[in-house]
Amino acid sequence: MSGRGEPVITDFGLALRASVSIPAAQSVQTIDHESRLTQSGVLLGTPAYMSPEQARGDVERIGPASDVYALGAILFELLTGKPPFPPVPLVDMVRLIENEPAPAPSAIRRGVPAGLDAICRKAMAKAPAERFPSMDAFADALAPFAAKSGGRRWRQFAVAAALAIVLALAGGVIYVQTESGTIEIRLNEPAANVQVLVDGNEIQLTDRGRVTKLRSGPHGLEIKGPDFETIARTFKVYRGRNPVLEVELRPKTKVADAKTEESLTQNAQRLRLASLLAQGERLIAQSRNGKAVEVVEEAFTLAPDSPTALGLRALLRIGHGDKSKARADAEAALKLNPETFQALLALSILNAEEGKADAGIAAANAAIRLRSDNAWAWSGRAKAFLDKKEFRQAIADATQAINIDLTHAPSLLTRGAAYANLGDYDKALADYDAVLASDPKNAGAFAQRALVHTKMGSRAKAEADWKKANALNPAIKSEVRVVFSDPPEMPLRKKLSADKIAQVGELLAAIERNFVQGGPQDVLKIADEALLIDPTSPAAHSARARALTELDRHREALAEAEKALPLAPKDAWLYVSRGVARGAMTEPVAAIPDLTIAITIAPANAYAWGNRGFAYGLRGQYYQAVADLNKAIALKSVSQFHMNRGSSYVFLGEYAKALADYETTAKLDPDNAQWRMICSVLRSRLGDTDGARKDREMAIKIDPTMKDVPPMQLPAPLPPLKLDPVVLEESRKK
């Protein structure tokens, strides 16, 4: 409530606090937190209550209609006792909100009045224009139902309660925002029932962690469970060393049984570990490595096999220059959990520093997928692309990092170097000036700015910057200066008459038709005709490279793509062709950088996503493979995409999902007996003996030689992920 007693929607997914009180055994420990600013374009908010436009990150469409949707989701839960969508991982939650209509409340709980049902569905319409135009209109629609249930005073309180309740983090963590600060209450017992009393009006909070904002005045907290009961009349929040509010948790009985004692101790340790991991990550981001070492070491005492702790130690060891031990830590973390962000980030940095740009980009892609709001992940990929002389992509990635952290020096230095290599010296100088504005003792910025002044012919300025760089870092010697390359010259296009231009246009249109209806041999023939007329046609060269790739003539495809890219540096298909050729000729990781560029240029190119997913699958990075193939299949349902995703699901032990993909593959390619045989093996593993027999018979009918094929053996699935306690969103502060 506001100071005037008006209801306010509050998203505690965004709420920050000066400190957190964590019940550990019988004591209260306090951990300081720092403030942050919300960055535009970052997915923020409580996931279950996000509108589709928020889930998509569509900043332009987020507005009052988004609040109407959030209140509709709250009304849904008040009517049914459940949130609109089931508790699933964030990626899946976002997909559901974007694509799936919320069920009608009456479908979940019988007896919901038809009018309320309609109101709730209107408020949660996918399109903002189909929702209530304002909160007043929403309240007016609810008014008749409030009037039937106890008059105006009840209606005001009911609406206030609905506006005040917001879903917080799951897992027994409840936030209560008071006018004196934010309280975090961690429950060691998942079955606890929590009630908050507000001026005599009672609001029931579930153990999933619903939240209410209290008005000033008397309030209390009551927690009950099978073995405990607590009534706290004060809460505890620290401002510095002074407690402002206080909460105590007391067991119902003085002597708990051994099992309960052990459970409470384990939960307290998990909460402490989560807190340490969050604090360690924040300290590393702030370059407070000395303190971070202490925190990470304490985390290891609680969980020696914590993947997050291993990843954090890898980052610390990179800072200390111990690269071999850092790599060992990162790889050990990824064996325990291939989705460990900190370890992927460490590997991306190590690979870039060791000249393994392709592997660095592969690791950075996986890190960005997990944390797209982390500047260091984008910065690491930008540096790797800079090393590969892919200057435009380096600029794009560095800009993403800078949008997240405006003073991120590594990204500014990388972008400045990329601009300089492209001959855009004014933009390069602006980036170096931005670094020095926030860090006047950055020797690297002075050295790189000196190189730009040299290219611009400003000799005096260059010498002044070199002196400053050398004074700050004597290791920078003028005689070993690296000079930026001259910007590339665009190839000259052949001048054609209007008739020749029309001829080439007709041939290019025929090429597009043949990609759909014909075959790669036909495309090659037509492309060669076009190149006889216009040897500098980027589209004809691109089509030729693509056709050669489909024919597995990878060396020729690579040469063709290299020839065409200076003519068309923004042609996504050229990067797809070059990436596939490089991957086929060397190793899968070589394909990933070009396919990443293609995805950046053309996010709707299904083959860029599909081929990158295939490359990750060949490398054993099955989670990243599935993520990329999900994107590819959403854009275009191709049998190869389903087959490759099914293969990754097999290695992950997700046999039901694998079967669904191989079933789709068999339907899209019905003459291929192999897919039916794999379906048979998967059905057998899932216990469907009759279905397995039918699939095997169908495979043999398609290809009688399959009768003599010995039963296929499925590979052993990956071990289950080692999961650390949830690291709170607040820990991801810049």
N, C-alpha and C positions, 0 to 999 in steps of 0.2 A: 504494500500500500504506500501511496505517497504521503507526504505530511498532511495532506488534506483528507486522507482516508479514501483516496481514489485507487482503484485496482491498477496494477502495472504488470505487463508481461515481462518476465526476467528470464534470460537464458543463462543458467548457471554453468553451461558448457563453456561460456566465455568469462565467467566471473573469476576474479583473481583476489587474493587476500594477502595481507601482510604476513601472516603466519598460519601454520597448520598445527592443530593439536591432535596427536595420534595416541590413542590408548594402547600402551604396550604393557601387558601384564596388569599391574596395579598403578603404574606411574603414567604421567602425561609427558610426552616428549614434544618439543616444538622445533619445527624446521622453518627457517626463513624463506620466503618467496619474494621474488622481485616482480615489478610491474612490467607489462608489455603493451604494445599497441597492436591493434588489429590491422593486418595488412590486406589491401584489396586483392581480390582474386584468390584468396586462401579459403579452403572449405572449413568454415567455422560453424559452431552451433551444436545443438543437441540433435543427433542424427535422426531419431525416431519421429521428431516433430518438424523436420525440415520440409519445406515445400519443394516441388520438383525443380523450380528454377534455382533454389539454393543448392540442391544436390548437384545440379549441372554446373554450378559456379557461374550462372548467367547473371552477372552483376547488373546488367542493364534492366532486367525484368524484376529484380528484387524490390519490393515496396510494400505498401499497406496490404495488398492482396496476400503477400507471404505471411503476414501476421494473422490474417483471417484463416489461412490454412492451418497455422500452428494452433490456433484456438480451436479449430475444428477437430484437430487430432486430440487435443486435450478433452474436448467434449466426448469424442469417441471412447476414450479410456474411462471417463466418468460413467458413461452409459454401459460399458461392457466389462470393465475391470481389466482390460488388456489394451496395450498400445495397438495402433492400426496395423503395424507390421511386426512379425516375430523378431526376437532378439537374435540377430545374425551378425557376422563380421561387417565392418564398416563398408567395404567394397560391395558386398552383397546388398546391404541396406540401401546404399545409394542407387544401385541398379533397380531394386524393388520400387523405391520412391519415384524414380524417373519413368519406369515403364509399366508398373502394375497398378491398376486401380485399387484403392482401399476397399475392403469389403464393407457392406452395409452393417451398421451396428446390430440390426435385427437378425442378421445371419449368424452373429456370434452369440447373442443373448435374446431368447424369446421374451416377448412382453414389452420390448421397446416401442413406444408409440410411433405410429407411421409418420406423424408430423415431425417428431424429433429425428427420426431416421432420415427423412428428406432434408431437414436442415443440416444435419451433419454431413451428408453426402455432398450437398451444395457447397458447404464451406471447404470441403476437401477435394473439390474438382481439380483435375490436372491443369487445365488452362486457367490462368488468373482471371480472365474476363468472365468466366462462368461462375465465379464465387460471388459472395456478397460484396457489394461495392464499398462497404465501410463497416467498421465495428458497430456503429449505431444501427445499421441495417440488420446486422447479425443479432444484436441485443433485442431489437424490436421483434424479430422472428421468434426469439426465445420467450418473450414477455408473456404470451398466453399460458405457457406451461408453468412459468413461475407463479402466475396469478392463481392457478388451480391448486397450488401446493403450499399455501400459507401466506399469501399476501405480499405486499410490496417489500417489507423488510426481509423476508426470506429470499425473495428474488434478488435483492441487492447483494445479500451475502453469497448466494449460490453463484452469481456471476463473478463476484470477487474471488471466490475460491477457485473457480475455473481459471480465471486469469492468473492466479498466483501460483498454480501448481505446474511445474516443469520437470520433465524427466532429466535426471542427472546420470552420472556414470553408474553402470551396473557393478555388481560384485560386493554389495554390502557397504557402499560408501554413500553417505547422505550429506548434502550441503544445506545449510540453513543460513539465509542472508538476513541479518538484522540491521537495524539502523546503526549499530555499534560495530559492525564488521561481519565477515563471513565465517561460519563455523563449519568445520569438516568433522563429521562423526563417522568413524570406521567401526563396523560391527564384526565381531569375530564369529557370530552365530547367524548363518544365512536364514534361519527360520524365525528370526526375531520379528516381532510386530512392533512398529514404532508409531506413536501418536504424538502429535504436536497440538497443544491447546492454545487457541488464539482468542483472547478476550471472552472465554467461556464457550466459543464455538469450536467444535472438534473437527479436525481434518485427519483422515486416516492416510498414513503413508505406507506404501508397500515396501517389501524388502528389496525391490529392484532399485530403490533410491529416488523416489519422488521428492520434490523440494517445495517448500512454501516460503514466501517472504513474509516475515512477521511485522506487524505494526509495533510501534513503541508501546510499552505497557507490560503488565504481568504476563509471563508465559513460562511454560515448563516443558520438560522432555520426559517421556515415559517409555521405557524399553522393557518388554517382557518376553520370557522364553521359558523352556522347560526347567532350566536349572539356574535362572537368574531373574532378577527384577530390579530395575533402577528407576527412581524418580529423581530427576535433577532439577533444581529450581534456578540454578545459574549455569552459564556456559563459560568456557575459558578460551579467550583469544588474546594473543600477545601483541602488543605494540612496543617493540623494543624488548625491555625486560618487565614491563608492567602488564599484568593480566587485566584485560578489560572484561571478558566474560569467561565462564568456567563450566565444564561439564564433568561429572564423575560417573564411572561405571562400576557398580558394586555387584558381586555375585549374590544370588538369592540365599544360598547356603554357604556357610563359612568353609566347609570341607567338601570339595567336589571330588568325584571319583577320578581314578587315575586316567581313564580314557578322555574325560572332559578336560582335565589338566593338560594332557598331551596335545589335544586338539587346539586349545587356546594358545599354547606355547607355539605350535607350528604356525597358526594364523598370525600371531604377533610377529614371528620371524619373517613370514612372507610380506607382511605390511612394511616391516623395517627394510627388507631387501628392496622392495619396490621404491621406497623413499630414497634409499642410497643410490640406486641406479639412476633415478630421475635427477638427483642432486649431482651425481658424477657427470652426467651428460651436460647439464647446465654449466658446470664449472669449466669443462673442456671448451665449450662454445665461447666462454668468457676469457679463455686463455689463462685461467687460474689453475695451471697444471699441478702445482705443488699441493694445493688443497685437494685437488681431484684424485691424486695418487692415494692419499689417506682414505678417502671415501671409497674408492674402488677396492682397496685392500680389505677394508671392513666388509664390503660386499662378498669378497671371496671367502672370508671366514664363515659367512652364513651359507654360501652356496658355491663351492669350489668349481662346479660344472655349469655355472650360469653363462649362457651364450652372450647375453648383453654385457656382463662384466668382462668377458674375454674380448669382446669387440671394443669396449671402452679402453681396456689396457693396451690393445693394439694401437689405438689412436694416440695414447700417451707415449708409447714406445716410438711411434713415428716422430713425435715432437722431440724426443731425446736422441733421435738418430739411430736407434737400434732397429734397423729394418728387418733383419732376419727373424728376430723374436716377434716383431710386430706381425709379420706374415704368418708365423706359426700360430699366434693367438687368433688371427682372423680366420685362418683355415680351420682351426679347432672349433671355433664358434659356429662356422657354417656347417660343419659335420653334425653338430648338435641341433642346429636350426638353420636351414638354408635361407630363411627369411630374416636373419639378424641384420637390422639396418646398419648398426655401428660397424660390424665386420665388413659388410659390403662397401661402406664408405671408406674404411681403411684400405681395402684391396684396390679400390679405384685410385686412391692417392698413391699407393705403393707402385702399382702398375704404371701410372703416368710418370712417376719419378724415375722408374727403371727403364723407360723407353718402350714399354709394352702398351702402346696407346690403344690397340684394339681390345685387349683384355680389360684395360681401364674403363673404356666406354661400356663394355658389357656389364661390368660390376656397377658402374654408375647408373645405367639404365634400371637395374634391379633396385638400387637404392632410391632412385627417383620415384619408381612405382610405389614404394612403401611410404615415402615421405616427400611428396612433391612440394612441400613448403619449407624444405631445408636448403639454405643457400649453398652449403658446402657440397651437397650432392651435385647440384647444377654446376658449381665452380669446378669440381673435379672433372666433369665431362667436358666442360669448356676447354680446360687446359689440355686434355687429351686430343681434342679436335684441333687445337692450335698446333700441337706437335705434329699432327698429320697434315698440316697446311690446309685444313678445311676451314678457312678463315670465316666464311659467312656463318657456318654452323657454330663456330666458337663464339662469334658475336651474339648469336641467338641465345645460346645457353648462358653466357655470362650476363646477358641482359635479364634473363629469368632470375638469376641469383641476386642481381642488383635490385630488382623490383622487390625482392623479399627483404634484403638488407642493403639499404641505400649506401652504406659506407663500407661494403665488403671489399677490402683492399685486393685480395687475390683475384676476384672477378674483374675489378676495374683494371688491374694490370694486364690481365689476359685480354680483355676487350680492347684496351688501348693498343696492345701489340698486334691484334688482328686488324684493327683499323689501319695501323701504320703499314702493315704488309699489303693492304689493299690500296694504299696511297691516300687514305682519308686522314690527313695529318691533323687537321683542326679538331676532329672528334677524338683522335688519339691524345692530343694535348689536353683536351677537356677532361678525359678520364684520369690522366696522370695528375692534373691539378686537383681533381676531387680527392685522390688518395692523399696528397700532401696537405690538403686542407684539414683532414682529420688526423693525419699522422705525419707531422713535419719532419720526422727523422727516418722516413722510409727510404733507404739507400737505393732500393730497386727502382722506385718511381723516378728518382733523380737520374739514374743511369739510363732508363728507357726514354725519359724525356729528352736527355742529351742526344740520343740516337735520332729522335724525330727532328730536333733542331738541326742536326747535321744534314739530314735528308732535305730539309727546307732551306739550307744554305745559311742558317743563322749561327755563324761560327762562334761569336762571343757568348751567346746564350748556351750553346752546347758546352763550351769550355767551363763556364760557370757551374753548370749542372754536374759536369764530371768531377770538378773539385769538391762539390758538396757530397757527391756519392762516395768519393774516395775517402773523405774525412770521416764519414759515418761508417764506412766499411772498407778498410784498407785492402781487402781481398779483391776489390774491383779495380782492375788495372786497365789503363787506357789502351795499352798495346794489345789487349785481347778483346777489344770491343767487338760485339757482334752487330753487324750492320743489317738493318731491315732490307729485305729484298725489294726490288723495284716492282711496282704494281703490274699485274699482268695486262697485256694488250689484248683487246678483243679481236678475234679473227675477222677479216674482211669478208662480207657476204658477196656472192656473185650477183651482178645486176642482171635482171631478166626483163624481157619484154612482157607486155600484158598477156599475150598469148601463151608464153612459156609459164608465166605465173599460174594461169588458169589450168594448163596441162598438169603442172605439179599438184595443184589443189585437187584435181580429179583423182590423181593417183594416190594421194594421201587419204582421200575419202575411201578409196577402194581398199587401202591397207586396213583401215579401221573395220570395215565390213568383214574382211578376211580373218581378222583376229577373232571375230565372233563365229563366223560361218565356215571359214576355210581352215587353213593350217599354216604352220610356220614356213613351209616351203613356198607356198603361194605368196606369203608376205615378203619373203626374201626377193622373189622374182619382181614383184611390183616395186619394192624399195629400190632395187638396182635400176629399174627404168627411171624412177624419179631422180636418182643421183646422176644419171647420164645427162639429164637436163640441168639439174642444179646440184653440183657436187658439195655445196655448202648447206644443204637443207638439213637443219637440226632434226626435224620430225622424221625424215627418211632414215637418217643415221640411227635415231633412237629406235625406230621400228625394226631396223636391221639387227641392232644389238639384242633387242627383246626376242626376236625370232631365233637368233643363234643360241640364245640361252635356253629356249624351249627345246632346241635340237641337241642340247648338251655339247655344243661346240664352244666350250667356255673360253678357250684361248682367243678365238676370233671375236667372241662377244666382248671380252675385256678390251681388246684393241679398239673395237668399234666404239665402245662407250667412252674410252679415253679420248678418242678423236672427236667425239661429239660434245663432250661436256664443256669445253671452252665456248662452243657455239650456243649451248643451252644449259647454263649452270643451274637452272631451276626446274629442270625436267626430272620429275620423280622417277620415271621409268628407267632413265639412264643409271640412276643410283641403284635401283633394284637389279638391273642387269649386271652392273659392275659388282655389286655385293654378292650376288649368287655365283658369279664366275670366280671371284676371289675365294669364296668359301669352298667351292668345289675343287679348286686347284691347290689350295693349301690346307686350311683347317677351318672349322665352322666359325670360330671367333672372328676371322677375317671378314666375314659377311656382315657382321653386326653393325659396324660404323656406317657403311653406306645405306643399309636398310633403315637405320635410325634417321639419317638425313632425309631419306625418301618419306618416312612417316612425318617428319617435321614439315616438309614441303606440302605433302598431300595426305592428311590424316585419314582420308576416305579411301586410300588405296589398299584394298584388302590383301593384295599379294605382297605388299611390303610388310604388313603385320604377319601374314601367314609364313613367309619365308624367314622372318626373324624368329618367330616362334619355333620353327623347325630347327634353326641353328642353335637356339638355346636348348632344345630337346637333345640334340646330338652332343651337347656339352654336359648333359646331365643336370641342367638347371630347369627342372620340370615345373616349378611354380611359375617362373618367369615365362616358360614356354606356354603353359596353360593360359596365363594372362594375355599374352600376345595373340594366341589362337582364338581366344574368346572374342577379341576385337575383330579379327579377320572374319570369323563366322557370322558375327553380327552384321558385317558389311556384305558378305557374299557366302552362301552355303556351297562350298566346294568339297568334293569327296576327299581330296588330299588333306584339307584342313582338318576335317573330322577324324581322318585316320591318324594324323600326327597328334592331335589332341588326345585321342583314345590311347595312343601309345604312351603319352606322358601320364595319363591317368592310371595305366597299368603299373608303371613304376612307382606311382604314389599309393598304390593299393586301393584305388577308388574303382573297384571292378564294375559296379553298377553304372557309373558314369562312363567308363570305358566301353561297356556293352552298348550303351545308348549311342555313342559316337560310331562304333563299328556297325551297328544296325543302320544308321543313316548312310554310312559309307557303302554298305551293301546295296541299299536301295538306289543310291545315286550311280552305282557301278554294278548293276545286277549280274554281269557276265563274269565277274571276278570271284572265283571259288575260294580264294585265300581269305577274303573278308568273312565269308560264311563260316569257314573253319575256325577262324579266331573267335567269332561269336559263339561257336559251339564250346570252345575251351572256356570262355568266360562264363557261359551259362552253367557249365559243369562246376566251376569254382563257386558260383553263387548257389549251388544246390538244385538247379533246375535240370534234372536228368533228362526229362522228356523233351524239353526244349533243346538241350544240347544234342540229343539224338537226331531231332528233325533238322537242325542246322547242318550237322555232319552229312546227313543224307542229301540235303539240298546242294552242299558243296560237291559231293561226289557226282551228283546228277549233272552239274555244270561242267565238271572236269573229272572224268572217271579215274584219272591217274592219282587223284587225291586219296583214293582208297588205300594206296600203299604208303601214304605219308604217315610216319609215326606220330603219336600224339604230341602236340606242342607243349612245351614247358614254359609257364609264365615266369618271368624274372622275380626274384625276391623283392618285395616292396621296400621302399626306404624306411628306416626306423622312424617311429613317431617323433614329432617335433618335441624338443625340450623347451618348454615354455616358462619364461620368467613371469613373476607377478606383473600385472598390468602397470605400465609406467604412465602416470597421469598426464593428461594433455598439457597441464600447466608446466610440466617439466620441459616442454619443447620451446622454451623461450629463447629468443635470440641472444 
